[in-house]
Amino acid sequence: MEQDERFVAVMQRIEKLPELQQTVLKRAYLNGHTLKQIGKDLNIPLGTIKSALSRALVRLREKNAGEELAL
């Protein structure tokens, strides 16, 4: 049950990210696509895909750290 709550909380955080970051994160981690595959599917350069994923992960970590400090 706790795992389900964590998943929902993470998904809510992901939904607040910019659209490209959401898309890349979901396709890479939830669908198991490679970054190269995502870039090809979206017709976006691989470097842009890598940057979007990196930024998404940083933003999720920052939000998580802020919530932990509030507790």
Secondary structure, DSSP 8 states (H G I E B T S, - for coil): -HHHHHHHHHHHHHHTS-HHHHHHHIIIIIS---HHHHHHHHT--HHHHHHHHHHHHHHHHHHHHHHHHH-
